């Protein structure tokens, strides 16, 4: 079965605990909690374990017209959504992966900066079809662990599936299948060079 949608992931987790597949995500568990809420909480938690590359998107910030901000910066920007947190980094040169922009402040979710245009690496919750395979497998196991309690009331199966997904308690959710996802992400992420300043002479020397 190809796991391309939220319902695919949920039903793969149901299959792990021997439960019947769900027809929609609005069904409630034994405790009255919706399956959608359980799924979203788990996926957001799993995405927070490691800065997985597939959860970031490079976007141009949206300039807000009007008077210059009181912060003293020249420009004010919105970070376009959907997003699940603040930008990982900013840049004024998206062609250079090592060029990170530092002359800014993030105030109430808006970026105050001295230059334009500005781009940002923005975290979001990607659809399952865009997940890395090992992360997908760990998420199915982790969700199955939750459903083992909320649908099947099976504490033993819950612990077994949780350990398969995340390893032992000492590994702090970074073992098991999730460890494979973390290792795969590290191998796919190019190493960052030491950040240089914004001096044009320095940039010329680097080019």
BALOBA-1460 file (C-alpha; in Angstrom, 3 decimals):
// residues 207
<rec num="1" residu="x" x="0.000" y="0.000" z="0.000"/>
<rec num="2" residu="x" x="1.346" y="3.424" z="-0.990"/>
<rec num="3" residu="x" x="1.174" y="5.810" z="1.952"/>
<rec num="4" residu="x" x="0.332" y="9.086" z="0.221"/>
<rec num="5" residu="x" x="-2.333" y="10.646" z="2.442"/>
<rec num="6" residu="x" x="-3.130" y="11.183" z="6.100"/>
<rec num="7" residu="x" x="-5.804" y="8.484" z="5.951"/>
<rec num="8" residu="x" x="-3.278" y="6.064" z="4.423"/>
<rec num="9" residu="x" x="-0.929" y="6.638" z="7.383"/>
<rec num="10" residu="x" x="-3.737" y="6.222" z="9.914"/>
<rec num="11" residu="x" x="-4.980" y="3.002" z="8.341"/>
<rec num="12" residu="x" x="-1.445" y="1.615" z="8.121"/>
<rec num="13" residu="x" x="-1.222" y="2.241" z="11.877"/>
<rec num="14" residu="x" x="-4.603" y="0.563" z="12.374"/>
<rec num="15" residu="x" x="-3.315" y="-2.480" z="10.493"/>
<rec num="16" residu="x" x="-0.342" y="-2.675" z="12.883"/>
<rec num="17" residu="x" x="-2.703" y="-3.189" z="15.838"/>
<rec num="18" residu="x" x="-5.204" y="-5.379" z="13.988"/>
<rec num="19" residu="x" x="-7.929" y="-2.718" z="13.929"/>
<rec num="20" residu="x" x="-10.363" y="-2.207" z="11.072"/>
<rec num="21" residu="x" x="-9.464" y="0.611" z="8.671"/>
<rec num="22" residu="x" x="-11.181" y="3.943" z="9.222"/>
<rec num="23" residu="x" x="-13.403" y="5.523" z="6.605"/>
<rec num="24" residu="x" x="-12.651" y="9.081" z="7.682"/>
<rec num="25" residu="x" x="-10.473" y="10.962" z="10.148"/>
<rec num="26" residu="x" x="-13.328" y="12.360" z="12.227"/>
<rec num="27" residu="x" x="-13.905" y="9.089" z="14.051"/>
<rec num="28" residu="x" x="-13.356" y="9.264" z="17.802"/>
<rec num="29" residu="x" x="-11.256" y="6.977" z="19.964"/>
<rec num="30" residu="x" x="-12.296" y="5.330" z="23.216"/>
<rec num="31" residu="x" x="-11.391" y="8.480" z="25.135"/>
<rec num="32" residu="x" x="-13.399" y="10.690" z="22.803"/>
<rec num="33" residu="x" x="-10.339" y="12.212" z="21.144"/>
<rec num="34" residu="x" x="-10.464" y="12.496" z="17.358"/>
<rec num="35" residu="x" x="-8.018" y="10.471" z="15.303"/>
<rec num="36" residu="x" x="-7.105" y="13.658" z="13.428"/>
<rec num="37" residu="x" x="-5.917" y="15.327" z="16.633"/>
<rec num="38" residu="x" x="-3.836" y="12.294" z="17.626"/>
<rec num="39" residu="x" x="-2.289" y="12.170" z="14.152"/>
<rec num="40" residu="x" x="-1.468" y="15.889" z="13.993"/>
<rec num="41" residu="x" x="0.050" y="15.952" z="17.482"/>
<rec num="42" residu="x" x="2.214" y="12.925" z="16.729"/>
<rec num="43" residu="x" x="3.422" y="14.181" z="13.344"/>
<rec num="44" residu="x" x="4.264" y="17.615" z="14.765"/>
<rec num="45" residu="x" x="6.183" y="15.950" z="17.595"/>
<rec num="46" residu="x" x="8.096" y="13.653" z="15.236"/>
<rec num="47" residu="x" x="9.003" y="16.569" z="12.975"/>
<rec num="48" residu="x" x="10.385" y="18.436" z="16.000"/>
<rec num="49" residu="x" x="12.827" y="15.649" z="16.898"/>
<rec num="50" residu="x" x="15.304" y="16.596" z="14.160"/>
<rec num="51" residu="x" x="15.579" y="19.368" z="11.521"/>
<rec num="52" residu="x" x="14.559" y="17.009" z="8.719"/>
<rec num="53" residu="x" x="15.255" y="18.611" z="5.355"/>
<rec num="54" residu="x" x="11.891" y="17.607" z="3.881"/>
<rec num="55" residu="x" x="10.024" y="19.790" z="6.380"/>
<rec num="56" residu="x" x="11.628" y="23.030" z="5.136"/>
<rec num="57" residu="x" x="10.715" y="25.140" z="2.127"/>
<rec num="58" residu="x" x="12.647" y="28.097" z="0.669"/>
<rec num="59" residu="x" x="10.272" y="31.057" z="0.330"/>
<rec num="60" residu="x" x="10.587" y="34.730" z="-0.479"/>
<rec num="61" residu="x" x="9.352" y="36.913" z="2.375"/>
<rec num="62" residu="x" x="6.381" y="39.184" z="1.653"/>
<rec num="63" residu="x" x="7.198" y="42.848" z="2.070"/>
<rec num="64" residu="x" x="4.657" y="44.889" z="4.067"/>
<rec num="65" residu="x" x="4.212" y="48.344" z="2.564"/>
<rec num="66" residu="x" x="3.931" y="51.440" z="4.723"/>
<rec num="67" residu="x" x="6.022" y="53.434" z="7.129"/>
<rec num="68" residu="x" x="9.389" y="51.961" z="8.208"/>
<rec num="69" residu="x" x="9.041" y="49.887" z="11.394"/>
<rec num="70" residu="x" x="9.781" y="51.519" z="14.741"/>
<rec num="71" residu="x" x="12.560" y="48.981" z="15.295"/>
<rec num="72" residu="x" x="14.871" y="51.113" z="13.152"/>
<rec num="73" residu="x" x="15.083" y="48.618" z="10.304"/>
<rec num="74" residu="x" x="14.224" y="49.682" z="6.766"/>
<rec num="75" residu="x" x="11.792" y="46.944" z="5.753"/>
<rec num="76" residu="x" x="9.078" y="44.833" z="7.362"/>
<rec num="77" residu="x" x="8.207" y="41.359" z="6.066"/>
<rec num="78" residu="x" x="5.633" y="38.637" z="6.641"/>
<rec num="79" residu="x" x="6.737" y="35.005" z="6.572"/>
<rec num="80" residu="x" x="4.368" y="33.294" z="4.100"/>
<rec num="81" residu="x" x="2.519" y="30.206" z="5.258"/>
<rec num="82" residu="x" x="1.711" y="27.499" z="5.799"/>
<rec num="83" residu="x" x="4.351" y="27.266" z="8.490"/>
<rec num="84" residu="x" x="4.878" y="25.357" z="11.720"/>
<rec num="85" residu="x" x="7.404" y="27.657" z="13.385"/>
<rec num="86" residu="x" x="9.849" y="30.520" z="12.858"/>
<rec num="87" residu="x" x="12.306" y="30.456" z="9.935"/>
<rec num="88" residu="x" x="15.384" y="28.270" z="10.326"/>
<rec num="89" residu="x" x="17.537" y="30.877" z="8.598"/>
<rec num="90" residu="x" x="17.277" y="33.887" z="6.293"/>
<rec num="91" residu="x" x="19.299" y="34.798" z="3.220"/>
<rec num="92" residu="x" x="19.493" y="37.567" z="0.639"/>
<rec num="93" residu="x" x="21.242" y="35.218" z="-1.813"/>
<rec num="94" residu="x" x="19.274" y="31.971" z="-2.309"/>
<rec num="95" residu="x" x="21.915" y="30.709" z="-4.770"/>
<rec num="96" residu="x" x="24.497" y="30.411" z="-1.972"/>
<rec num="97" residu="x" x="23.601" y="27.760" z="0.644"/>
<rec num="98" residu="x" x="26.257" y="29.113" z="3.021"/>
<rec num="99" residu="x" x="25.073" y="32.731" z="2.916"/>
<rec num="100" residu="x" x="22.899" y="33.313" z="5.979"/>
<rec num="101" residu="x" x="21.452" y="36.779" z="6.525"/>
<rec num="102" residu="x" x="21.917" y="38.149" z="10.049"/>
<rec num="103" residu="x" x="20.879" y="41.827" z="9.931"/>
<rec num="104" residu="x" x="17.292" y="41.273" z="11.072"/>
<rec num="105" residu="x" x="15.001" y="40.862" z="14.056"/>
<rec num="106" residu="x" x="12.000" y="38.568" z="14.340"/>
<rec num="107" residu="x" x="9.243" y="40.418" z="16.224"/>
<rec num="108" residu="x" x="5.745" y="38.932" z="16.664"/>
<rec num="109" residu="x" x="6.313" y="36.611" z="13.737"/>
<rec num="110" residu="x" x="7.396" y="39.391" z="11.361"/>
<rec num="111" residu="x" x="10.901" y="39.979" z="10.030"/>
<rec num="112" residu="x" x="12.493" y="43.425" z="10.380"/>
<rec num="113" residu="x" x="15.451" y="43.765" z="7.987"/>
<rec num="114" residu="x" x="17.703" y="46.256" z="6.213"/>
<rec num="115" residu="x" x="17.661" y="44.716" z="2.730"/>
<rec num="116" residu="x" x="15.337" y="43.375" z="0.062"/>
<rec num="117" residu="x" x="14.446" y="40.867" z="-1.166"/>
<rec num="118" residu="x" x="14.854" y="38.394" z="1.683"/>
<rec num="119" residu="x" x="14.320" y="34.632" z="1.540"/>
<rec num="120" residu="x" x="13.781" y="32.172" z="4.380"/>
<rec num="121" residu="x" x="13.949" y="28.457" z="5.090"/>
<rec num="122" residu="x" x="10.464" y="27.952" z="6.543"/>
<rec num="123" residu="x" x="9.341" y="24.852" z="8.475"/>
<rec num="124" residu="x" x="5.944" y="23.367" z="7.646"/>
<rec num="125" residu="x" x="4.062" y="20.090" z="7.992"/>
<rec num="126" residu="x" x="4.596" y="18.260" z="4.677"/>
<rec num="127" residu="x" x="2.127" y="15.744" z="3.282"/>
<rec num="128" residu="x" x="2.993" y="12.067" z="3.896"/>
<rec num="129" residu="x" x="3.923" y="11.546" z="0.238"/>
<rec num="130" residu="x" x="6.869" y="13.902" z="0.785"/>
<rec num="131" residu="x" x="8.192" y="12.231" z="3.943"/>
<rec num="132" residu="x" x="11.486" y="10.367" z="3.943"/>
<rec num="133" residu="x" x="10.672" y="6.608" z="3.990"/>
<rec num="134" residu="x" x="12.293" y="5.839" z="7.352"/>
<rec num="135" residu="x" x="10.489" y="8.794" z="8.931"/>
<rec num="136" residu="x" x="7.229" y="7.511" z="7.463"/>
<rec num="137" residu="x" x="7.843" y="4.070" z="8.944"/>
<rec num="138" residu="x" x="8.654" y="5.502" z="12.382"/>
<rec num="139" residu="x" x="5.540" y="7.678" z="12.278"/>
<rec num="140" residu="x" x="3.297" y="4.733" z="11.406"/>
<rec num="141" residu="x" x="4.742" y="2.762" z="14.326"/>
<rec num="142" residu="x" x="4.445" y="5.737" z="16.680"/>
<rec num="143" residu="x" x="0.845" y="6.360" z="15.662"/>
<rec num="144" residu="x" x="0.071" y="2.657" z="16.039"/>
<rec num="145" residu="x" x="1.442" y="2.850" z="19.584"/>
<rec num="146" residu="x" x="-1.020" y="5.639" z="20.389"/>
<rec num="147" residu="x" x="-3.912" y="3.804" z="18.753"/>
<rec num="148" residu="x" x="-3.038" y="0.620" z="20.639"/>
<rec num="149" residu="x" x="-4.183" y="2.489" z="23.749"/>
<rec num="150" residu="x" x="-6.944" y="4.691" z="22.365"/>
<rec num="151" residu="x" x="-8.570" y="2.102" z="20.085"/>
<rec num="152" residu="x" x="-7.517" y="-1.281" z="21.497"/>
<rec num="153" residu="x" x="-6.715" y="-0.506" z="25.171"/>
<rec num="154" residu="x" x="-3.622" y="-2.710" z="24.869"/>
<rec num="155" residu="x" x="-0.828" y="-1.283" z="27.048"/>
<rec num="156" residu="x" x="1.634" y="-4.065" z="26.197"/>
<rec num="157" residu="x" x="1.258" y="-3.521" z="22.453"/>
<rec num="158" residu="x" x="1.564" y="0.219" z="23.045"/>
<rec num="159" residu="x" x="4.961" y="-0.203" z="24.711"/>
<rec num="160" residu="x" x="6.168" y="-2.641" z="22.044"/>
<rec num="161" residu="x" x="5.279" y="-0.320" z="19.171"/>
<rec num="162" residu="x" x="6.631" y="2.747" z="20.951"/>
<rec num="163" residu="x" x="9.992" y="1.028" z="21.444"/>
<rec num="164" residu="x" x="10.042" y="-0.036" z="17.806"/>
<rec num="165" residu="x" x="9.431" y="3.540" z="16.697"/>
<rec num="166" residu="x" x="11.691" y="5.393" z="19.142"/>
<rec num="167" residu="x" x="13.917" y="2.920" z="20.945"/>
<rec num="168" residu="x" x="14.441" y="2.819" z="24.701"/>
<rec num="169" residu="x" x="13.525" y="5.672" z="27.087"/>
<rec num="170" residu="x" x="17.242" y="6.443" z="27.443"/>
<rec num="171" residu="x" x="17.395" y="7.270" z="23.721"/>
<rec num="172" residu="x" x="14.891" y="10.115" z="24.208"/>
<rec num="173" residu="x" x="12.777" y="9.302" z="21.123"/>
<rec num="174" residu="x" x="15.875" y="9.260" z="18.904"/>
<rec num="175" residu="x" x="16.364" y="5.495" z="18.685"/>
<rec num="176" residu="x" x="14.550" y="2.687" z="16.890"/>
<rec num="177" residu="x" x="13.149" y="3.482" z="13.463"/>
<rec num="178" residu="x" x="13.501" y="7.193" z="14.173"/>
<rec num="179" residu="x" x="17.280" y="6.726" z="14.489"/>
<rec num="180" residu="x" x="17.356" y="5.467" z="10.897"/>
<rec num="181" residu="x" x="15.426" y="8.548" z="9.772"/>
<rec num="182" residu="x" x="17.847" y="10.824" z="11.653"/>
<rec num="183" residu="x" x="20.880" y="9.086" z="10.135"/>
<rec num="184" residu="x" x="19.405" y="9.289" z="6.636"/>
<rec num="185" residu="x" x="18.765" y="13.002" z="7.098"/>
<rec num="186" residu="x" x="22.355" y="13.580" z="8.228"/>
<rec num="187" residu="x" x="23.712" y="11.783" z="5.159"/>
<rec num="188" residu="x" x="21.472" y="13.778" z="2.811"/>
<rec num="189" residu="x" x="22.305" y="17.169" z="4.348"/>
<rec num="190" residu="x" x="25.447" y="18.865" z="2.983"/>
<rec num="191" residu="x" x="27.840" y="20.092" z="5.677"/>
<rec num="192" residu="x" x="27.675" y="23.803" z="6.419"/>
<rec num="193" residu="x" x="30.822" y="25.845" z="5.982"/>
<rec num="194" residu="x" x="31.798" y="28.342" z="8.646"/>
<rec num="195" residu="x" x="29.592" y="31.418" z="8.251"/>
<rec num="196" residu="x" x="31.406" y="34.411" z="6.782"/>
<rec num="197" residu="x" x="30.484" y="38.057" z="7.296"/>
<rec num="198" residu="x" x="28.626" y="40.221" z="4.792"/>
<rec num="199" residu="x" x="31.671" y="42.238" z="3.743"/>
<rec num="200" residu="x" x="31.602" y="42.434" z="-0.100"/>
<rec num="201" residu="x" x="35.370" y="41.876" z="-0.181"/>
<rec num="202" residu="x" x="34.903" y="38.651" z="1.773"/>
<rec num="203" residu="x" x="32.170" y="37.538" z="-0.606"/>
<rec num="204" residu="x" x="34.404" y="38.328" z="-3.579"/>
<rec num="205" residu="x" x="37.212" y="36.261" z="-2.063"/>
<rec num="206" residu="x" x="34.866" y="33.308" z="-1.536"/>
<rec num="207" residu="x" x="33.543" y="33.360" z="-5.108"/>
